[in-house]
Amino acid sequence: MENCSDIIAITMLACQISACLTYDELEKLAADLDLFSDTLSAILVRKSPN
């Protein structure tokens, strides 16, 4: 339960952002954030000490 505050903060941020953007803008942002997340995951795999 130690990460619940992160989840709550991210959820609140997503709700606030979604209230300010159009559907198309929100759709593009979601796709861009998916790409960002995938890129960070790939970087972490390559930096892994294993």
The first five atom37 places (N, CA, C, CB, O) and aatype in JSON, in Angstrom:
{
  "aatype": [12, 6, 2, 4, 15, 3, 9, 9, 0, 9, 16, 12, 10, 0, 4, 5, 9, 15, 0, 4, 10, 16, 18, 3, 6, 10, 6, 11, 10, 0, 0, 3, 10, 3, 10, 13, 15, 3, 16, 10, 15, 0, 9, 10, 19, 1, 11, 15, 14, 2],
  "atom_mask": [
    [1, 1, 1, 1, 1],
    [1, 1, 1, 1, 1],
    [1, 1, 1, 1, 1],
    [1, 1, 1, 1, 1],
    [1, 1, 1, 1, 1],
    [1, 1, 1, 1, 1],
    [1, 1, 1, 1, 1],
    [1, 1, 1, 1, 1],
    [1, 1, 1, 1, 1],
    [1, 1, 1, 1, 1],
    [1, 1, 1, 1, 1],
    [1, 1, 1, 1, 1],
    [1, 1, 1, 1, 1],
    [1, 1, 1, 1, 1],
    [1, 1, 1, 1, 1],
    [1, 1, 1, 1, 1],
    [1, 1, 1, 1, 1],
    [1, 1, 1, 1, 1],
    [1, 1, 1, 1, 1],
    [1, 1, 1, 1, 1],
    [1, 1, 1, 1, 1],
    [1, 1, 1, 1, 1],
    [1, 1, 1, 1, 1],
    [1, 1, 1, 1, 1],
    [1, 1, 1, 1, 1],
    [1, 1, 1, 1, 1],
    [1, 1, 1, 1, 1],
    [1, 1, 1, 1, 1],
    [1, 1, 1, 1, 1],
    [1, 1, 1, 1, 1],
    [1, 1, 1, 1, 1],
    [1, 1, 1, 1, 1],
    [1, 1, 1, 1, 1],
    [1, 1, 1, 1, 1],
    [1, 1, 1, 1, 1],
    [1, 1, 1, 1, 1],
    [1, 1, 1, 1, 1],
    [1, 1, 1, 1, 1],
    [1, 1, 1, 1, 1],
    [1, 1, 1, 1, 1],
    [1, 1, 1, 1, 1],
    [1, 1, 1, 1, 1],
    [1, 1, 1, 1, 1],
    [1, 1, 1, 1, 1],
    [1, 1, 1, 1, 1],
    [1, 1, 1, 1, 1],
    [1, 1, 1, 1, 1],
    [1, 1, 1, 1, 1],
    [1, 1, 1, 1, 1],
    [1, 1, 1, 1, 1]
  ],
  "atom_positions": [
    [[0.82, -1.19, 0.0], [0.0, 0.0, 0.0], [0.86, 1.26, 0.0], [-0.93, 0.0, 1.19], [0.33, 2.37, 0.0]],
    [[2.16, 1.09, 0.0], [3.03, 2.26, 0.05], [2.99, 3.1, -1.23], [4.45, 1.82, 0.32], [3.36, 4.27, -1.21]],
    [[2.55, 2.51, -2.35], [2.5, 3.24, -3.61], [1.13, 3.81, -3.91], [2.93, 2.34, -4.73], [0.92, 4.37, -4.99]],
    [[0.19, 3.69, -2.99], [-1.17, 4.19, -3.24], [-1.19, 5.69, -3.46], [-2.08, 3.83, -2.06], [-1.99, 6.18, -4.27]],
    [[-0.35, 6.43, -2.78], [-0.36, 7.88, -2.98], [0.07, 8.25, -4.39], [0.56, 8.56, -1.96], [-0.42, 9.23, -4.95]],
    [[0.98, 7.48, -4.97], [1.38, 7.71, -6.37], [0.2, 7.46, -7.31], [2.57, 6.79, -6.75], [-0.03, 8.23, -8.24]],
    [[-0.52, 6.39, -7.06], [-1.66, 6.04, -7.91], [-2.74, 7.11, -7.82], [-2.22, 4.67, -7.51], [-3.33, 7.49, -8.83]],
    [[-3.0, 7.57, -6.62], [-4.01, 8.61, -6.42], [-3.59, 9.9, -7.12], [-4.24, 8.87, -4.92], [-4.4, 10.54, -7.78]],
    [[-2.34, 10.28, -6.98], [-1.84, 11.51, -7.61], [-1.92, 11.42, -9.14], [-0.39, 11.79, -7.16], [-2.32, 12.38, -9.8]],
    [[-1.54, 10.28, -9.69], [-1.59, 10.1, -11.14], [-3.03, 10.13, -11.63], [-0.91, 8.78, -11.55], [-3.32, 10.72, -12.67]],
    [[-3.93, 9.5, -10.89], [-5.34, 9.51, -11.26], [-5.91, 10.92, -11.23], [-6.14, 8.61, -10.33], [-6.64, 11.32, -12.14]],
    [[-5.58, 11.67, -10.2], [-6.06, 13.05, -10.11], [-5.51, 13.9, -11.25], [-5.66, 13.67, -8.76], [-6.23, 14.71, -11.82]],
    [[-4.24, 13.71, -11.57], [-3.63, 14.45, -12.67], [-4.31, 14.11, -14.0], [-2.13, 14.14, -12.75], [-4.59, 15.0, -14.8]],
    [[-4.57, 12.84, -14.22], [-5.24, 12.41, -15.45], [-6.63, 13.02, -15.56], [-5.33, 10.88, -15.51], [-7.04, 13.45, -16.64]],
    [[-7.35, 13.06, -14.46], [-8.69, 13.66, -14.47], [-8.62, 15.15, -14.77], [-9.39, 13.44, -13.12], [-9.44, 15.67, -15.54]],
    [[-7.66, 15.85, -14.19], [-7.51, 17.28, -14.44], [-7.12, 17.55, -15.89], [-6.45, 17.88, -13.49], [-7.67, 18.45, -16.52]],
    [[-6.19, 16.79, -16.4], [-5.75, 16.96, -17.79], [-6.91, 16.67, -18.74], [-4.55, 16.04, -18.11], [-7.12, 17.4, -19.71]],
    [[-7.66, 15.61, -18.47], [-8.76, 15.24, -19.37], [-9.86, 16.3, -19.41], [-9.35, 13.91, -18.95], [-10.58, 16.4, -20.39]],
    [[-9.98, 17.07, -18.35], [-10.98, 18.14, -18.32], [-10.56, 19.33, -19.19], [-11.22, 18.6, -16.89], [-11.41, 20.14, -19.57]],
    [[-9.28, 19.43, -19.49], [-8.76, 20.59, -20.24], [-8.54, 20.3, -21.71], [-7.47, 21.04, -19.63], [-8.36, 21.24, -22.5]],
    [[-8.54, 19.05, -22.11], [-8.21, 18.69, -23.49], [-9.43, 18.17, -24.24], [-7.11, 17.65, -23.51], [-10.36, 17.63, -23.65]],
    [[-9.39, 18.35, -25.55], [-10.43, 17.75, -26.39], [-10.17, 16.25, -26.47], [-10.44, 18.4, -27.82], [-9.13, 15.76, -26.05]],
    [[-11.14, 15.55, -27.02], [-10.98, 14.1, -27.19], [-9.75, 13.79, -28.03], [-12.24, 13.5, -27.83], [-8.95, 12.92, -27.67]],
    [[-9.61, 14.49, -29.15], [-8.46, 14.23, -30.04], [-7.13, 14.53, -29.36], [-8.58, 15.08, -31.32], [-6.18, 13.76, -29.49]],
    [[-7.06, 15.63, -28.62], [-5.82, 15.97, -27.91], [-5.5, 14.94, -26.84], [-5.93, 17.36, -27.27], [-4.35, 14.55, -26.67]],
    [[-6.51, 14.49, -26.14], [-6.32, 13.49, -25.09], [-5.88, 12.16, -25.69], [-7.61, 13.31, -24.27], [-5.04, 11.46, -25.12]],
    [[-6.46, 11.81, -26.82], [-6.08, 10.57, -27.5], [-4.62, 10.61, -27.93], [-6.99, 10.34, -28.73], [-3.89, 9.62, -27.77]],
    [[-4.18, 11.73, -28.48], [-2.78, 11.88, -28.89], [-1.84, 11.86, -27.69], [-2.59, 13.18, -29.68], [-0.78, 11.24, -27.74]],
    [[-2.23, 12.53, -26.61], [-1.4, 12.53, -25.41], [-1.25, 11.13, -24.85], [-1.99, 13.47, -24.35], [-0.16, 10.73, -24.45]],
    [[-2.34, 10.38, -24.82], [-2.29, 9.01, -24.31], [-1.34, 8.16, -25.15], [-3.7, 8.38, -24.29], [-0.56, 7.37, -24.61]],
    [[-1.41, 8.3, -26.46], [-0.52, 7.55, -27.34], [0.94, 7.96, -27.12], [-0.91, 7.76, -28.82], [1.83, 7.11, -27.09]],
    [[1.17, 9.26, -26.98], [2.54, 9.74, -26.74], [3.08, 9.24, -25.41], [2.58, 11.26, -26.77], [4.26, 8.89, -25.31]],
    [[2.24, 9.2, -24.39], [2.69, 8.72, -23.08], [2.96, 7.22, -23.11], [1.65, 9.04, -22.0], [3.85, 6.74, -22.41]],
    [[2.2, 6.47, -23.9], [2.49, 5.04, -24.08], [3.87, 4.86, -24.72], [1.39, 4.37, -24.96], [4.66, 4.03, -24.28]],
    [[4.13, 5.64, -25.74], [5.44, 5.58, -26.41], [6.56, 5.94, -25.44], [5.46, 6.52, -27.62], [7.6, 5.29, -25.41]],
    [[6.34, 6.98, -24.64], [7.32, 7.41, -23.64], [7.6, 6.29, -22.65], [6.82, 8.67, -22.91], [8.75, 6.01, -22.32]],
    [[6.54, 5.66, -22.16], [6.69, 4.56, -21.21], [7.44, 3.39, -21.83], [5.33, 4.1, -20.72], [8.33, 2.82, -21.19]],
    [[7.09, 3.03, -23.06], [7.78, 1.93, -23.74], [9.26, 2.24, -23.96], [7.11, 1.63, -25.08], [10.11, 1.37, -23.82]],
    [[9.55, 3.48, -24.3], [10.94, 3.89, -24.52], [11.75, 3.81, -23.22], [11.0, 5.32, -25.09], [12.87, 3.32, -23.22]],
    [[11.16, 4.29, -22.13], [11.85, 4.19, -20.84], [12.08, 2.73, -20.45], [11.03, 4.9, -19.74], [13.14, 2.39, -19.92]],
    [[11.11, 1.87, -20.71], [11.27, 0.44, -20.41], [12.41, -0.16, -21.22], [9.96, -0.31, -20.7], [13.2, -0.94, -20.69]],
    [[12.5, 0.2, -22.5], [13.58, -0.31, -23.34], [14.94, 0.18, -22.84], [13.38, 0.12, -24.81], [15.91, -0.58, -22.82]],
    [[15.02, 1.42, -22.43], [16.27, 1.98, -21.89], [16.66, 1.24, -20.62], [16.13, 3.5, -21.61], [17.83, 0.92, -20.43]],
    [[15.7, 0.97, -19.74], [16.0, 0.25, -18.5], [16.51, -1.15, -18.77], [14.76, 0.19, -17.62], [17.43, -1.62, -18.09]],
    [[15.93, -1.82, -19.73], [16.37, -3.18, -20.07], [17.82, -3.15, -20.52], [15.48, -3.81, -21.17], [18.62, -4.01, -20.15]],
    [[18.16, -2.16, -21.32], [19.53, -2.08, -21.83], [20.53, -1.66, -20.75], [19.59, -1.09, -22.99], [21.71, -1.99, -20.84]],
    [[20.06, -0.93, -19.74], [20.94, -0.5, -18.66], [21.02, -1.54, -17.54], [20.46, 0.82, -18.1], [21.83, -1.4, -16.62]],
    [[20.2, -2.55, -17.61], [20.14, -3.56, -16.56], [21.51, -4.18, -16.35], [19.1, -4.64, -16.9], [22.19, -4.52, -17.31]],
    [[21.91, -4.34, -15.08], [23.23, -4.93, -14.81], [23.29, -6.43, -15.07], [23.6, -4.67, -13.39], [24.38, -7.01, -15.01]],
    [[22.18, -7.06, -15.35], [22.18, -8.52, -15.55], [22.73, -8.88, -16.88], [20.79, -9.08, -15.41], [22.8, -10.07, -17.21]]
  ]
}
